[in-house]
Amino acid sequence: MKKALFIAAALSLSVASAATTIDYATWDGTRQQADEALIAAFNKSQPEIQVKYNLVPWGVYWQKAAAMVSGGSTYDVMWMNLDNFPFYQSQGALSPIKLDAKTTAALPSVRTAPYKVSNQLYGVPLGPQPVTVYINRSLFKERGVPIPTKSWTFDQMVDAAKKLTFKKGNQQIYGINGADLQADLEYGMSFYFGAGGKGLIKKSGDSYTANLDATFAKTSQQLLDLIYKDKVAPGPQAASQQGYQMFLAGQMGILVQGSWMVSTWDQNKELDWAFAPFPSVNGLQPHPVVSAHALVVPTGSKNKDAAQSFITWMNTSPQAQRMLAQRGLLPTLAENYKSQYLQALPGRNAQTVFAQLPNSVVINSNLRSLKVLPEVLTVLGQKMNLAWTGNAKLPDAISQATSEMDNLLKTAK
């Protein structure tokens, strides 16, 4: 009996020592608890592969990602966003991901398509991550503002924000997080696409040009007015906290953010929050943005097979899908786990999140081969930020951005 136990223990130790360890890196701290739970479940289900979790701050993350280009040591699985993907893929820093036919068929092609180059897949999006609208129902009720549950317009949202901007004792309450709604970034771009926008870069044949047209200018002005004209959002001088922090503290009535923030609101048990439908602009159907962040395998990884096994499990295994949905996060196969998602968020009007998915937009999805995309978007962001912080007039910022974007795009192939 003792000999049998000894052999079993020796075999167990041998398996453990033979396990392949892979490093998984992400910048998204809002998912930390969910990610750690997923990794624990994966490690248990596939003991031959052990995953190590690395949460890296945004700025530091991209510094470390530079090692992918130089071929230096790096992580085995990393998060990637669409804005940076063309650069890293074009530099040969990402390894093709080979999935079996069953897995490929299960993944929604609308989400994997932006990460395909020359019919090879280089990234697998980890769930749809739509831009959504949150409201503080307590403030809505306190100020007598109707709570939107199925639909509302941009003008109604602005009217609500005006009523939700008031003094409560010595505390300033704001209507909305206007500082986050820069029109060239995902939250503000959701209004731009809803107003009929077609994209900030136009492709004609093999050439590209900036497309900061009248729709972009009008949408930008409407969003900028929330800060400087309507005064329903804190400006750069008035904001001692970020918008999500003010919403969490009960100091903001409307927050345009991502669907991934739900775990953050649990930090304030008294916060009576709910999803609201995305507002329509000019009577048009809303087209909010979906952030298609994906899992990628750097070329420098020494454990590519194990990395791909982990990616496949994260995106398609029923266990992983259920775990995400039960935590109020949309899994990759979101539509298949709608009931679990809604059950995790009772009374939060979460059905509006699913209602907007069919009409959501993946930004820059047609620009996957544009190697200079990160530089172009950086220039655009810098110029628009001057307007948002009150350091430039909006028409001047748009004019300067157009000129500098076009200069960069002239070199694009």
Secondary structure as the mmCIF struct_conf table of DSSP 4:
data_model
#
loop_
_struct_conf.conf_type_id
_struct_conf.id
_struct_conf.beg_label_comp_id
_struct_conf.beg_label_asym_id
_struct_conf.beg_label_seq_id
_struct_conf.end_label_comp_id
_struct_conf.end_label_asym_id
_struct_conf.end_label_seq_id
HELX_RH_AL_P HELX_RH_AL_P1 LYS A 2 ALA A 18
HELX_LH_PP_P HELX_LH_PP_P1 ALA A 19 ALA A 19
STRN STRN1 THR A 20 THR A 26
HELX_RH_3T_P HELX_RH_3T_P1 GLY A 29 ARG A 31
HELX_RH_AL_P HELX_RH_AL_P2 GLN A 32 SER A 45
TURN_TY1_P TURN_TY1_P1 PRO A 47 GLU A 48
STRN STRN2 ILE A 49 LEU A 55
HELX_RH_AL_P HELX_RH_AL_P3 TRP A 58 SER A 70
TURN_TY1_P TURN_TY1_P2 GLY A 71 GLY A 71
BEND BEND1 SER A 73 SER A 73
BEND BEND2 ASP A 76 ASP A 76
STRN STRN3 VAL A 77 MET A 80
TURN_TY1_P TURN_TY1_P3 LEU A 82 ASN A 84
HELX_RH_AL_P HELX_RH_AL_P4 PHE A 85 SER A 90
TURN_TY1_P TURN_TY1_P4 GLN A 91 GLY A 92
STRN STRN4 LEU A 94 LEU A 94
HELX_LH_PP_P HELX_LH_PP_P2 SER A 95 ILE A 97
HELX_RH_AL_P HELX_RH_AL_P5 ALA A 101 ALA A 106
BEND BEND3 LEU A 107 LEU A 107
HELX_RH_AL_P HELX_RH_AL_P6 SER A 109 THR A 112
HELX_RH_3T_P HELX_RH_3T_P2 ALA A 113 TYR A 115
STRN STRN5 LYS A 116 VAL A 117
TURN_TY1_P TURN_TY1_P5 SER A 118 ASN A 119
STRN STRN6 GLN A 120 LEU A 121
STRN STRN7 VAL A 124 PRO A 125
BEND BEND4 GLY A 127 GLY A 127
STRN STRN8 PRO A 130 PRO A 130
STRN STRN9 VAL A 131 ASN A 136
HELX_RH_AL_P HELX_RH_AL_P7 ARG A 137 GLU A 142
TURN_TY1_P TURN_TY1_P6 ARG A 143 GLY A 144
HELX_LH_PP_P HELX_LH_PP_P3 VAL A 145 PRO A 148
BEND BEND5 THR A 149 LYS A 150
STRN STRN10 THR A 153 THR A 153
HELX_RH_AL_P HELX_RH_AL_P8 PHE A 154 LYS A 163
TURN_TY1_P TURN_TY1_P7 LEU A 164 LEU A 164
STRN STRN11 PHE A 166 LYS A 168
TURN_TY1_P TURN_TY1_P8 GLY A 169 ASN A 170
STRN STRN12 GLN A 171 ILE A 176
HELX_RH_3T_P HELX_RH_3T_P3 GLY A 178 ASP A 180
TURN_TY1_P TURN_TY1_P9 ALA A 183 ASP A 184
BEND BEND6 LEU A 185 LEU A 185
HELX_RH_AL_P HELX_RH_AL_P9 GLU A 186 GLY A 194
TURN_TY1_P TURN_TY1_P10 ALA A 195 GLY A 196
BEND BEND7 LEU A 200 LEU A 200
STRN STRN13 ILE A 201 SER A 204
TURN_TY1_P TURN_TY1_P11 GLY A 205 ASP A 206
STRN STRN14 SER A 207 ALA A 210
HELX_RH_AL_P HELX_RH_AL_P10 ALA A 214 TYR A 228
TURN_TY1_P TURN_TY1_P12 LYS A 229 LYS A 229
BEND BEND8 ASP A 230 ASP A 230
BEND BEND9 ALA A 233 ALA A 233
TURN_TY1_P TURN_TY1_P13 PRO A 236 ALA A 238
BEND BEND10 SER A 240 GLN A 241
HELX_RH_AL_P HELX_RH_AL_P11 GLY A 243 LEU A 248
TURN_TY1_P TURN_TY1_P14 ALA A 249 GLY A 250
STRN STRN15 MET A 252 GLY A 258
HELX_RH_3T_P HELX_RH_3T_P4 SER A 259 MET A 261
HELX_RH_AL_P HELX_RH_AL_P12 VAL A 262 TRP A 265
TURN_TY1_P TURN_TY1_P15 ASP A 266 GLN A 267
TURN_TY1_P TURN_TY1_P16 LYS A 269 GLU A 270
STRN STRN16 TRP A 273 ALA A 276
HELX_LH_PP_P HELX_LH_PP_P4 PRO A 277 PRO A 279
STRN STRN17 SER A 280 SER A 280
BEND BEND11 VAL A 281 VAL A 281
TURN_TY1_P TURN_TY1_P17 ASN A 282 GLY A 283
HELX_LH_PP_P HELX_LH_PP_P5 LEU A 284 PRO A 286
STRN STRN18 VAL A 289 VAL A 290
STRN STRN19 ALA A 294 VAL A 296
STRN STRN20 PRO A 298 PRO A 298
TURN_TY1_P TURN_TY1_P18 THR A 299 GLY A 300
BEND BEND12 LYS A 302 LYS A 302
HELX_RH_AL_P HELX_RH_AL_P13 LYS A 304 THR A 316
HELX_RH_AL_P HELX_RH_AL_P14 PRO A 318 ALA A 325
TURN_TY1_P TURN_TY1_P19 GLN A 326 GLY A 328
TURN_TY1_P TURN_TY1_P20 THR A 332 LEU A 333
HELX_RH_3T_P HELX_RH_3T_P5 ALA A 334 TYR A 337
HELX_RH_AL_P HELX_RH_AL_P15 LYS A 338 ALA A 344
BEND BEND13 LEU A 345 LEU A 345
TURN_TY1_P TURN_TY1_P21 PRO A 346 ALA A 350
HELX_RH_AL_P HELX_RH_AL_P16 GLN A 351 GLN A 356
HELX_RH_3T_P HELX_RH_3T_P6 LEU A 357 ASN A 359
STRN STRN21 VAL A 361 VAL A 361
TURN_TY1_P TURN_TY1_P22 ILE A 363 ASN A 366
TURN_TY1_P TURN_TY1_P23 ARG A 368 SER A 369
TURN_TY1_P TURN_TY1_P24 LYS A 371 VAL A 372
HELX_RH_AL_P HELX_RH_AL_P17 LEU A 373 TRP A 388
TURN_TY1_P TURN_TY1_P25 THR A 389 GLY A 390
BEND BEND14 ASN A 391 ALA A 392
HELX_RH_AL_P HELX_RH_AL_P18 LEU A 394 LEU A 409
TURN_TY1_P TURN_TY1_P26 LYS A 410 THR A 411
#
